[in-house]
Amino acid sequence: MTILCIEGPSAVGKTTVCRVLEADHGFVRIAEVNEHFVRGPHEAPLWYFERQVERWRMAQTISSAGGVALLDGDALQPLWYNWIFAQDAAQSMADTLVFYRAHMERGTLGLPDRYFVLISSEDALRARKAADASRTRRNFDRHLQLIAPQLAYFSAMQDTAPDRVRLLQADDVRQTADAIAREAVAAPRDESSARAFEAMAAFVSGTHPSPSRRLP
């Protein structure tokens, strides 16, 4: 069973890297919620959370069949997103933790065997956005505010579970994809997924997200 996740800021190349891994290495990409699902006008407040559970179920199905499931974006994204943008979040951190903890306990959600967090400079991200006419990225400037606290979150996870997180400089798409493919052999799954979740729950509950800063 192998479930991987690609994360990082907007325009860093997550989807492009995922597609190279699909084409060159046979991994199976699972798109982000807003690409994979259509949200109706009267959906329940936890609709987005529930779609993350569906994405995880897809990943489990792929990996149980012997494939490598590749989450294009974290199924636990609401946990760190609502931590970073707590004042604007539709759900409180308390409600977010209740939802995710319940699914973790039932085994209907988990942490990937390995995260690959892609890193690039703000100048490079802006240049990539400008060069990509296929996507509008309407909230791009807002999402740049995620860079520093998101990196703090995944660095804290790396401190807790060193084998679960890799931080990769994403300067070249194919080199990045090849590096991920080489490291894709994951550690056996065990209760460490639940331990890692509880560690990150404690982190977001007890840490204030650092202000965004411009990366060189």
Backbone bond lengths (Angstrom), bond angles and torsions (degrees), N, CA, C in turn:
res aa  C-N    CA-C-N  psi(-1)  N-CA   C-N-CA  omega(-1)  CA-C   N-CA-C  phi
1 M - - - 1.462 - - 1.528 108.63 -
2 T 1.344 116.38 122.47 1.452 119.75 178.59 1.519 110.07 -135.72
3 I 1.314 116.10 120.23 1.458 122.34 175.05 1.520 107.47 -125.75
4 L 1.317 115.85 121.85 1.457 122.52 179.10 1.521 109.11 -114.69
5 C 1.328 116.27 159.12 1.456 121.26 176.85 1.521 109.46 -137.21
6 I 1.337 115.19 135.40 1.463 121.81 174.77 1.516 107.72 -105.53
7 E 1.332 116.43 125.30 1.463 121.20 178.43 1.529 109.99 -132.00
8 G 1.326 114.79 173.18 1.447 121.14 -179.28 1.510 110.26 143.60
9 P 1.314 118.17 175.08 1.463 121.55 -175.21 1.519 113.18 -71.58
10 S 1.307 115.55 165.59 1.461 121.85 176.75 1.525 110.17 -57.52
11 A 1.348 116.13 136.43 1.463 124.51 177.25 1.528 113.40 76.29
12 V 1.326 118.53 7.88 1.463 119.82 179.27 1.532 111.48 -76.26
13 G 1.339 116.54 -16.64 1.457 119.78 177.53 1.514 115.13 107.30
14 K 1.326 117.82 22.29 1.465 121.06 -176.91 1.536 111.61 -57.41
15 T 1.325 115.69 -53.38 1.458 119.66 -176.29 1.520 111.21 -66.35
16 T 1.317 117.50 -39.59 1.465 120.76 178.68 1.526 110.68 -61.76
17 V 1.323 116.92 -44.86 1.461 120.93 177.66 1.528 110.42 -62.29
18 C 1.333 116.93 -42.92 1.464 120.36 178.59 1.520 110.98 -58.86
19 R 1.311 117.48 -41.40 1.464 120.65 -177.95 1.529 111.91 -69.79
20 V 1.320 116.99 -33.46 1.463 119.79 174.23 1.529 109.67 -65.97
21 L 1.319 116.32 -41.76 1.469 119.72 178.56 1.530 111.18 -64.54
22 E 1.313 117.47 -35.94 1.464 120.72 174.43 1.530 111.01 -62.88
23 A 1.326 114.88 -50.20 1.462 119.88 -173.86 1.521 112.74 -69.84
24 D 1.334 116.42 -40.78 1.467 120.16 -172.03 1.527 113.94 -94.26
25 H 1.325 117.18 -24.84 1.467 119.56 -172.07 1.527 113.83 -127.60
26 G 1.324 117.64 -0.66 1.454 120.28 175.05 1.513 115.50 77.75
27 F 1.340 118.36 11.75 1.454 120.23 175.20 1.533 109.02 -67.04
28 V 1.327 116.98 158.43 1.467 121.13 -178.78 1.524 108.77 -114.34
29 R 1.311 115.41 113.55 1.473 121.74 -176.99 1.520 110.77 -79.26
30 I 1.340 114.70 137.38 1.462 122.31 172.28 1.520 106.90 -115.04
31 A 1.321 116.09 113.80 1.460 121.78 -172.12 1.523 111.81 -68.29
32 E 1.333 114.84 163.11 1.451 121.08 175.06 1.526 110.45 -63.22
33 V 1.325 115.93 161.21 1.467 121.43 -177.61 1.522 111.42 -54.32
34 N 1.334 117.31 -49.21 1.461 119.85 -172.89 1.527 113.10 -71.42
35 E 1.316 117.57 -14.02 1.462 120.94 173.36 1.519 111.29 -91.05
36 H 1.319 116.34 -36.21 1.467 120.71 -171.26 1.527 112.55 -86.57
37 F 1.328 117.41 -30.20 1.461 121.23 -174.03 1.526 110.58 -121.91
38 V 1.314 115.83 155.56 1.467 122.05 175.46 1.521 107.95 -109.69
39 R 1.313 115.89 123.44 1.465 120.73 -178.33 1.525 110.28 -91.46
40 G 1.321 115.62 123.81 1.456 120.82 178.38 1.518 111.82 -78.56
41 P 1.317 117.22 171.64 1.478 120.58 -175.73 1.528 114.51 -74.42
42 H 1.332 117.87 -14.81 1.469 119.75 -174.41 1.531 111.48 -128.10
43 E 1.294 116.61 38.99 1.459 120.19 -179.21 1.528 111.23 -74.57
44 A 1.336 115.90 157.53 1.467 121.87 178.36 1.529 110.10 -66.39
45 P 1.346 117.29 154.81 1.473 120.71 -177.87 1.531 113.81 -55.72
46 L 1.329 117.36 -30.99 1.461 120.42 -177.76 1.531 112.58 -96.27
47 W 1.325 116.52 17.52 1.468 120.28 -178.70 1.518 111.67 -53.16
48 Y 1.315 118.54 -47.81 1.463 121.88 -176.91 1.526 110.79 -63.76
49 F 1.335 116.68 -40.89 1.460 120.50 178.10 1.529 110.57 -61.86
50 E 1.335 115.58 -44.76 1.464 119.68 -178.22 1.526 111.85 -64.39
51 R 1.311 117.04 -32.17 1.472 119.04 177.56 1.528 110.87 -68.76
52 Q 1.324 116.95 -29.30 1.469 119.38 174.62 1.527 110.29 -66.07
53 V 1.324 116.72 -36.19 1.475 120.10 175.49 1.530 109.77 -63.02
54 E 1.328 116.83 -40.73 1.470 120.16 177.35 1.524 111.41 -62.77
55 R 1.313 116.82 -41.83 1.462 120.01 177.94 1.531 110.51 -60.91
56 W 1.331 116.44 -41.14 1.467 119.64 178.49 1.521 110.79 -64.50
57 R 1.337 117.27 -38.79 1.461 120.48 178.00 1.530 110.04 -62.44
58 M 1.320 116.94 -40.92 1.468 120.16 176.43 1.523 110.63 -60.05
59 A 1.333 116.02 -43.97 1.469 120.15 179.55 1.524 111.15 -62.12
60 Q 1.313 116.90 -42.40 1.463 120.20 178.55 1.532 111.46 -62.11
61 T 1.325 115.96 -41.34 1.465 120.11 -179.67 1.526 110.83 -62.24
62 I 1.328 116.22 -44.36 1.465 120.82 -179.50 1.525 110.83 -64.26
63 S 1.336 116.26 -48.01 1.460 118.92 -176.36 1.525 111.63 -70.53
64 S 1.331 117.99 -32.60 1.465 120.50 177.63 1.515 112.06 -65.88
65 A 1.340 115.30 -26.44 1.467 120.21 177.83 1.526 112.18 -85.76
66 G 1.330 116.56 3.99 1.455 120.82 177.42 1.510 115.28 97.50
67 G 1.333 116.95 3.35 1.456 120.31 179.88 1.519 112.39 -91.03
68 V 1.317 114.57 175.11 1.461 121.22 173.96 1.524 107.30 -106.34
69 A 1.325 116.24 112.09 1.457 121.67 178.42 1.515 109.33 -85.95
70 L 1.324 115.18 134.09 1.458 121.02 -174.43 1.520 108.75 -123.84
71 L 1.331 116.26 101.80 1.452 121.41 178.51 1.526 109.83 -76.84
72 D 1.321 115.83 116.47 1.464 121.98 176.18 1.523 106.57 -85.93
73 G 1.334 115.41 82.81 1.459 121.88 -173.51 1.522 110.51 107.72
74 D 1.297 115.73 142.02 1.460 124.18 -172.49 1.520 112.19 -72.25
75 A 1.338 117.61 131.53 1.464 121.26 173.74 1.527 111.40 -67.21
76 L 1.329 117.27 -19.51 1.459 121.82 176.54 1.532 111.85 -96.64
77 Q 1.322 116.51 17.13 1.464 120.48 -177.30 1.533 113.86 -52.77
78 P 1.359 119.79 -40.43 1.471 117.92 178.80 1.526 114.14 -58.30
79 L 1.339 116.58 -27.17 1.463 119.53 -179.31 1.530 110.45 -62.88
80 W 1.343 117.65 -50.86 1.463 118.48 -178.07 1.511 112.70 -85.27
81 Y 1.332 117.73 -27.16 1.465 119.74 177.98 1.530 110.75 -66.84
82 N 1.331 116.53 -44.72 1.466 120.20 179.11 1.530 111.68 -70.15
83 W 1.316 117.02 -24.67 1.474 120.36 172.88 1.518 110.40 -69.28
84 I 1.312 116.82 -43.74 1.466 120.78 -177.29 1.521 111.19 -71.60
85 F 1.329 116.89 -43.27 1.470 121.62 -176.68 1.526 110.25 -111.58
86 A 1.313 116.19 49.76 1.467 121.30 -173.63 1.524 112.90 -58.08
87 Q 1.316 117.61 -36.97 1.464 119.93 -176.94 1.522 112.33 -68.06
88 D 1.322 117.50 -26.03 1.458 121.38 -177.51 1.522 113.18 -104.47
89 A 1.318 117.49 -2.33 1.461 120.34 -172.80 1.520 111.37 -68.80
90 A 1.340 115.59 140.93 1.459 120.33 178.22 1.523 111.34 -71.66
91 Q 1.342 116.40 -28.19 1.465 121.09 177.43 1.524 109.35 -119.94
92 S 1.304 116.35 144.59 1.462 120.92 178.05 1.520 110.14 -70.57
93 M 1.326 115.68 161.99 1.454 119.01 176.06 1.522 110.71 -62.53
94 A 1.326 117.08 -36.48 1.466 120.11 178.76 1.527 110.85 -60.53
95 D 1.338 117.08 -45.98 1.467 120.72 179.67 1.528 111.08 -66.92
96 T 1.323 116.53 -37.40 1.462 120.78 178.71 1.525 110.23 -62.08
97 L 1.333 116.40 -44.91 1.459 120.28 -179.49 1.522 111.39 -66.99
98 V 1.321 117.85 -38.29 1.467 120.55 177.69 1.521 110.21 -60.38
99 F 1.329 116.56 -45.79 1.463 120.84 -179.51 1.524 110.89 -61.51
100 Y 1.311 116.66 -52.50 1.468 119.76 -174.78 1.524 112.08 -69.51
101 R 1.316 117.00 -37.79 1.469 118.50 -179.97 1.531 110.44 -63.98
102 A 1.326 116.84 -40.79 1.469 120.10 179.75 1.520 110.73 -61.84
103 H 1.326 117.42 -42.58 1.464 120.02 -179.82 1.526 111.55 -72.21
104 M 1.313 117.21 -33.44 1.470 119.79 175.00 1.524 110.27 -62.40
105 E 1.312 116.01 -44.14 1.466 119.86 -178.80 1.522 111.56 -65.33
106 R 1.343 117.30 -33.44 1.461 120.94 179.65 1.527 112.46 -82.58
107 G 1.325 116.45 -12.50 1.458 119.78 -177.94 1.514 113.46 81.64
108 T 1.328 117.72 11.36 1.464 121.23 179.42 1.526 111.76 -90.42
109 L 1.307 117.12 -1.87 1.461 124.37 170.38 1.521 107.80 -144.48
110 G 1.310 115.48 153.67 1.458 120.25 176.87 1.507 110.08 -158.62
111 L 1.320 115.65 179.49 1.452 120.49 173.33 1.518 109.28 -94.85
112 P 1.320 117.29 143.65 1.463 119.79 176.85 1.524 110.86 -58.51
113 D 1.315 114.67 158.81 1.460 119.00 174.81 1.526 110.40 -62.56
114 R 1.321 115.64 -32.94 1.465 118.59 178.16 1.525 110.07 -154.56
115 Y 1.335 114.72 135.44 1.462 122.19 170.10 1.519 108.49 -96.79
116 F 1.327 115.31 139.27 1.455 121.88 167.92 1.517 106.88 -117.01
117 V 1.324 115.94 109.70 1.468 121.68 -176.41 1.520 107.69 -100.80
118 L 1.324 115.69 115.76 1.455 121.37 -175.50 1.529 110.14 -87.07
119 I 1.324 115.53 137.57 1.457 122.33 -174.86 1.519 109.48 -124.38
120 S 1.325 115.64 138.78 1.460 120.63 174.76 1.523 108.26 -154.83
121 S 1.319 116.77 164.17 1.459 120.86 -179.84 1.528 110.12 -75.46
122 E 1.322 116.20 157.93 1.461 119.77 178.19 1.527 110.89 -62.93
123 D 1.319 117.41 -38.80 1.460 120.01 178.21 1.526 110.93 -60.24
124 A 1.327 116.51 -42.71 1.463 120.38 179.26 1.522 110.98 -65.93
125 L 1.337 117.25 -38.89 1.466 120.61 178.50 1.522 110.89 -63.46
126 R 1.319 116.31 -43.01 1.473 119.88 178.85 1.526 110.63 -64.30
127 A 1.317 116.58 -39.89 1.461 120.08 179.24 1.531 110.65 -64.58
128 R 1.325 117.47 -40.93 1.461 120.47 179.10 1.521 111.14 -66.13
129 K 1.329 116.54 -40.53 1.468 119.55 177.49 1.527 110.00 -60.28
130 A 1.314 116.88 -45.90 1.458 120.87 -178.14 1.523 111.69 -63.18
131 A 1.328 116.64 -31.87 1.458 120.75 -176.87 1.528 113.19 -84.78
132 D 1.325 117.82 -11.45 1.465 121.61 -175.67 1.526 109.71 -103.88
133 A 1.313 116.73 96.53 1.463 121.05 -179.16 1.528 112.42 -80.45
134 S 1.328 117.54 -6.74 1.466 120.62 -175.38 1.522 112.61 -80.05
135 R 1.346 117.59 -15.76 1.462 120.87 -177.82 1.520 109.90 -133.27
136 T 1.347 115.78 138.89 1.466 119.77 -177.90 1.526 112.24 -81.93
137 R 1.342 117.70 -34.10 1.468 122.27 -178.27 1.536 109.76 48.62
138 R 1.330 115.17 60.31 1.468 120.53 -174.37 1.523 113.22 -60.42
139 N 1.316 117.38 -30.83 1.469 120.76 -177.14 1.530 111.68 -102.50
140 F 1.321 116.32 27.77 1.462 120.41 -172.97 1.530 112.13 -58.04
141 D 1.333 117.78 -49.65 1.465 119.68 -177.52 1.526 111.49 -63.01
142 R 1.307 116.70 -37.44 1.466 119.81 175.87 1.526 110.35 -64.20
143 H 1.312 116.11 -41.62 1.464 119.40 -177.43 1.525 112.39 -69.69
144 L 1.334 117.53 -22.00 1.462 118.78 174.16 1.530 110.95 -63.04
145 Q 1.330 116.77 -25.21 1.461 120.34 177.76 1.531 112.01 -68.23
146 L 1.328 116.43 -15.42 1.464 120.71 178.84 1.518 112.85 -75.11
147 I 1.331 117.89 -20.59 1.460 120.37 -164.85 1.523 112.24 -56.59
148 A 1.322 117.08 -58.00 1.468 119.73 -174.92 1.527 112.37 -65.73
149 P 1.360 119.80 -49.31 1.472 118.23 -179.45 1.522 113.31 -67.98
150 Q 1.338 118.14 -33.47 1.463 119.20 176.75 1.525 110.73 -64.02
151 L 1.319 116.03 -41.56 1.463 119.83 177.62 1.525 110.55 -64.87
152 A 1.339 117.07 -37.68 1.469 120.43 176.85 1.531 110.70 -62.67
153 Y 1.331 116.37 -41.24 1.464 121.40 179.62 1.526 110.99 -61.45
154 F 1.322 116.79 -51.11 1.456 119.04 -176.78 1.530 112.03 -73.30
155 S 1.319 117.54 -27.08 1.466 119.46 173.87 1.521 110.22 -67.31
156 A 1.345 116.23 -38.17 1.465 119.89 176.32 1.519 110.91 -64.90
157 M 1.325 117.17 -38.95 1.466 120.23 176.26 1.522 110.60 -64.26
158 Q 1.317 116.11 -39.34 1.467 120.30 178.54 1.524 110.50 -63.20
159 D 1.327 117.19 -37.45 1.464 120.14 176.83 1.530 111.17 -62.91
160 T 1.336 115.62 -37.45 1.466 121.15 -178.62 1.520 112.07 -77.45
161 A 1.339 115.68 -41.14 1.465 121.34 -176.08 1.522 108.74 -137.20
162 P 1.330 117.86 81.32 1.472 121.55 -172.09 1.521 114.70 -56.02
163 D 1.335 118.27 -33.20 1.459 120.28 -177.65 1.523 113.27 -79.00
164 R 1.322 117.49 -9.04 1.461 120.25 -174.28 1.522 112.96 -91.00
165 V 1.330 118.52 -16.57 1.470 121.37 -173.60 1.521 110.26 -129.92
166 R 1.325 115.56 133.05 1.457 122.46 170.58 1.527 108.09 -123.99
167 L 1.318 116.84 128.72 1.458 122.32 174.39 1.521 107.75 -98.76
168 L 1.335 116.96 122.23 1.454 121.13 -173.98 1.520 111.21 -123.58
169 Q 1.318 116.64 129.39 1.456 121.23 172.52 1.532 107.73 -71.09
170 A 1.334 116.05 122.35 1.466 120.52 -171.68 1.517 110.79 -106.00
171 D 1.319 116.78 71.04 1.464 121.11 -179.18 1.520 112.16 -91.96
172 D 1.325 117.32 -26.99 1.461 121.68 -177.88 1.525 108.01 -135.50
173 V 1.320 116.45 124.87 1.461 121.09 -173.23 1.527 111.91 -59.62
174 R 1.331 117.14 -50.68 1.452 119.21 -175.32 1.528 111.96 -68.05
175 Q 1.331 116.93 -38.77 1.462 118.91 177.17 1.524 110.72 -64.03
176 T 1.330 115.97 -39.06 1.464 119.67 178.21 1.521 110.65 -64.28
177 A 1.343 116.88 -45.55 1.463 120.63 179.29 1.525 111.18 -61.99
178 D 1.314 116.81 -42.25 1.474 119.78 179.67 1.526 111.21 -64.77
179 A 1.334 116.81 -38.13 1.468 119.95 177.85 1.523 110.74 -63.72
180 I 1.336 116.71 -40.18 1.464 120.43 178.11 1.524 110.46 -65.62
181 A 1.320 116.60 -43.25 1.466 119.95 -179.66 1.527 111.12 -60.82
182 R 1.325 116.50 -38.38 1.478 119.65 -179.93 1.523 111.62 -66.96
183 E 1.325 117.16 -30.33 1.468 120.57 -175.85 1.520 112.85 -101.74
184 A 1.314 116.58 12.28 1.463 119.88 -171.09 1.519 114.16 -75.16
185 V 1.322 118.03 -9.62 1.462 119.52 177.82 1.520 107.96 -71.74
186 A 1.307 115.57 113.96 1.472 120.30 -172.87 1.521 111.61 -94.57
187 A 1.321 114.72 155.21 1.463 120.06 174.49 1.526 109.58 -67.41
188 P 1.339 118.41 153.58 1.466 120.35 177.98 1.526 110.47 -56.82
189 R 1.317 116.08 141.06 1.465 119.96 179.39 1.534 109.25 -76.45
190 D 1.329 114.55 137.86 1.459 119.29 176.61 1.526 108.24 -153.21
191 E 1.326 116.98 -161.41 1.453 120.40 -176.98 1.516 112.85 -68.56
192 S 1.328 117.92 -5.29 1.457 119.79 179.92 1.526 112.14 -62.60
193 S 1.342 117.47 -24.32 1.458 120.18 175.90 1.521 110.11 -60.95
194 A 1.324 116.52 -46.22 1.463 120.52 178.22 1.521 110.83 -66.29
195 R 1.324 117.34 -39.32 1.475 119.98 178.74 1.516 110.85 -64.78
196 A 1.330 116.29 -41.60 1.454 119.58 179.53 1.522 110.90 -64.99
197 F 1.340 117.00 -39.09 1.463 119.52 177.04 1.522 111.07 -61.65
198 E 1.323 117.11 -45.70 1.468 119.64 -178.56 1.528 110.92 -64.73
199 A 1.320 117.12 -35.26 1.462 120.25 176.40 1.525 110.83 -63.11
200 M 1.340 116.60 -41.46 1.454 119.71 -179.93 1.521 111.80 -74.68
201 A 1.333 116.89 -30.49 1.463 119.92 173.83 1.531 110.09 -62.90
202 A 1.334 115.63 -41.40 1.465 119.65 176.91 1.519 110.71 -65.98
203 F 1.334 116.22 -36.94 1.472 120.21 -179.60 1.518 111.05 -63.79
204 V 1.332 118.08 -50.71 1.466 119.63 -177.35 1.523 111.41 -70.32
205 S 1.325 117.21 -24.72 1.467 120.04 178.88 1.522 112.04 -78.71
206 G 1.334 116.33 -26.98 1.458 119.27 -173.76 1.506 115.71 -114.06
207 T 1.348 117.71 3.76 1.460 121.20 -176.09 1.512 109.59 -126.35
208 H 1.316 116.83 136.37 1.460 120.54 174.64 1.521 108.40 -88.79
209 P 1.337 118.30 133.02 1.465 119.46 -179.75 1.517 110.73 -62.12
210 S 1.326 116.53 132.46 1.463 120.34 -178.11 1.517 109.12 -70.01
211 P 1.334 117.23 149.85 1.462 119.33 179.29 1.516 110.33 -60.55
212 S 1.330 114.18 147.47 1.454 117.63 177.10 1.506 109.83 -65.43
213 R 1.311 115.50 146.05 1.456 120.09 178.94 1.524 108.04 -134.39
214 R 1.300 116.08 152.86 1.456 119.99 178.65 1.511 109.32 -77.06
215 L 1.338 116.36 126.13 1.440 121.17 178.66 1.515 109.41 -85.23
216 P 1.329 118.20 145.18 1.463 119.83 -177.90 1.522 111.48 -65.92
